[in-house]
Amino acid sequence: MGAPCHSRARKKSGGDTGPPFPFHPCPAMRACMSFDLYVFDLDGTLVDTAPDLAASLNHALQSMGRRPVPVESVRHMVGHGARKLLEHGLAATGEVSEELVEAGVQPFLTYYAANIAAGSRPFPGVEAALDRLAGQGARLAICTNKPEALARSLVAKLGWHSRFSALLGADSRPWRKPDPRHLTDTIAEAGGGRTLFVGDSRTDADTAHAAGVPLLLVSFGYSSEPVTELGAGTVIDHYDAFEEAVRVIQSKFTAASAPSPA
């Protein structure tokens, strides 16, 4: 895949102001929305979960006599599971060992399960974009490295339980992202079809590339490196730019599949 093309979104000062569901797209928008299925990562892509992950990490750290870690620091520690998050938190506050990580797992998970949506919120424009996709007839799914029970709990607390055709978490299969089978199994579970994967990190990018699935990345997630360097079809700064990004990606695939001149 060539150098990424970047769709830059207009920032909104308020929350979602998109049209109410169901949304009836104009013919031009219907033509551009040519994917049957949109598979999303969860943390850092659909939902800003950093406040609750940070609170849970700090609860575990403080139970071991450690100082808390700022939320902004936690944003770049997220995405590889509770143990890796605890490892990063311990490293930021002192000594790290397998024993300390293991000691922090249960306090972290217990606190997080009880407070999973205390501060977590959808990113601006997410719900309006999901409404537009559903109104156009597309199916939606989630492929996340969060344990499935926690992912389903978060989705339910956000009132999203009926939005998604499939949700596969870190423990739904013997494999997880960046193994491409995590994504391809999610696609199969959701009914298959032409698919776009939406994520925020190298893990998501590696998964999509290995699965041969077109990729859109968001710039406001939890990546520890510039997402513009991860080979996405396009990158957005706000979900207001989602339809434009889909058009960009679709035009690339249309051009790539066009017959060469004789």
Order of alpha helices (4+ residues) and beta strands (2+ residues): beta-alpha-beta-beta-alpha-alpha-alpha-alpha-beta-alpha-beta-alpha-beta-alpha-beta-alpha-beta-beta-alpha
